[in-house]
Amino acid sequence: MRTLSQLRRNRMLAAAFVALFGAASLSAQVVLVPPKPVVGSANPASATPRVAVPGGKSCTVALFENLEFADYNTKDFTYTPPSGCPGPWAKVVFTADFTVTSGTQYDRTGQFFLGGANIFFGTTAEPSSTLSPSWHVERDVTDLSSVFTAPQAGTAILGNFVGISNGVDYDGIIYANAHLIFYPASFRDRAPIVPNLVVGLPGNSGAATLNTSSSVYTQNVTLPTNVIAAYLDVTAQSQIDDEFWYTCVPNNLATELESCGNTGFRETEITIDGTPAGVAPVYPWIYTGGIDPFLWQPIPGVQTLNFVPYRVDLTPFAGLLADGSTHAVGIQVYNADSYFQAAANLLVYTDPFLKKVAGGVDSNTLTAEPDPDITNTITTSSSGVVTGSVVTTSKRKYSISGHVSTSLGEVRTTVNRTVDFAQTSTFNISSTQDEQDIVQKTVVEGDTETSVHGFTTRAPVSFVYPFKVGYNYVVNADGTSYQTAQSDQQDLVNIGYPGPLGSSLSNTVVSQDTLNFDASGNFTGNTGAKSSQTYVSIDPFTGCYSEKLKSEAGVLTAAVGGEGCRGW
């Protein structure tokens, strides 16, 4: 027979594990299948499903409608909590719909913030003289629920130049609508335990600029004295010279290989009070104007229109963060070379019963910076032909452990991670050819151990980012030229142990195209444009989802799946 106090303790213990590991609603979620992409259309198409949500009632709050982006001014908006759907909520979803008028325009970066928290980070599709692209994005923002309980100020940052520059009329104007959709909790659709506090870094002012490897964005935070867990959802986006960071080479080879410097390796470093606290890999996003715009029509690259933040587990530092002092959270990008933009949300869980906890960091083997290894086989012949390869690798293995005395007793958390990066860049450069082929792979694996009352759980994670990209620019004997390009991007994620309680995701975009130029260097058209996207996800709450898209000559030619994984 269990006493009331034992039952209460068990419920608290279960709640603590949920808070430390995160959880979804206990009931099955409904995957809202996006409208089937239209075969024959040139409009942006994606195989990514909508956010899975509970069935039943929902309330929608408009953040802004038909907002115009035709300059570099920040657009302010306000938010009021939904009166018909008071919290707690089983799910909160951010949605946005974008349109770019037909004409000429670059891809642009959008960042939306509410109450200091980043609710969207992504880029836009490029238009053409005959296409006004429109697309829809969604993001599960349930973890930001504490922000949505009160009125908030928000900002939409999407700089877009409209006018004439260097004789080119950039006339594409971007419009966007943004909403929050709230799904109330019920007996069937339980509200997950969400962070009690969310701190945006930098906040509504927009992402921080990190120009060099030594550039650090630091934000001082003073947190409640009962912190029991903390996470940092971080996004680091490459810009300007760093847009194609994966094509870069060591500085001593940059001139010879006609490339950018600081090698083809980047990594986001997280610190607390200057002490290494975590690592976030940099995903090799390619925007819709990148390398060859025809590669991404109509299927954009992986995450291009809607970046996915990387979550860094800072729970070993919970006891330190709860000491009542001000602490500095830092973000920098190793090997940044003008430049990266970084934004993050600090997610903080507090003890439901104690006003003050005690604890500290017990051990930390994470070094301040990686130590990449470089192998160079580049040679230059007597005729000036440059061939060979540059291999860059980085191997990191670390463990950070900390404890905090909570209302359940002492909870000890250990974050174990390996972060492996490998890239081979092969070159063939002459007076009539410029070829570079890149094969890259980033692997983050490990687990988080949580021990309380002698009981230990382990939560495994695995993130794998295989990436191949290559281009070959050739000048023909008659002075005409062409550039062939191929790209293969993948996003492979596994959370939890393999089996019915684990989840996995696989998102792959493969594309190719050839650009043609006359003897004066004028663009004369493209040939051989072809692409595909394959998306498969498996989750214990939503089941299996799969979709495959194919395109050719800039229009969608096939859309298969979207209703489970039969045949996959």
ABEGO torsion letter per residue (X at the ends): XBBAAAAAAAAAAAAAAAAAAEBBBABBBBBBBBBBBBBGBABBBBABBBBBBBBEBBBBBBABBGBBBABABBBBBBBBBBAABBOBBABBBBBBBBBBBBEBBBBBBBBBBBGGBBABBBBBBBBBAABBBBBBBBBBAAAAAAAAABBBBBBBBBBBBBEBBGGBBBABBBBBBBBBBBBBBBAABBBBBBBABBBBOAEAAEBBBBABAABBBBBBBBBBAABABBBBBBBBBBBEAAAAAAABBBAAAAAAAGBBBGEABBBBBBBBGGBBAEBBBBBBBBBAABGBAAAAOABBBBGAABBBBBBBBAAAAAAAAAAGBBBBBBBBBBGBBOBBBBBBBBBBBBBAABABBBEEBABBABBABBBBBBBBABBBBAAGBBBEBBBBBBBBBBBBBBBBBBAAEBBBBBBBBBBBBBBBBBBBBBAABBBBBBBBBBBBBEBBBBBBGGBBBBBBBBBBBBBBBBBBBBBBAAGBBBBBBBBBBBBBBBBEBBEAABBBBBBBBBBBBBBBBBAAGBBAEBBGBBBBBBBBBBBAAAEBBBBBBBBBGGBBABBBEGBEABGX
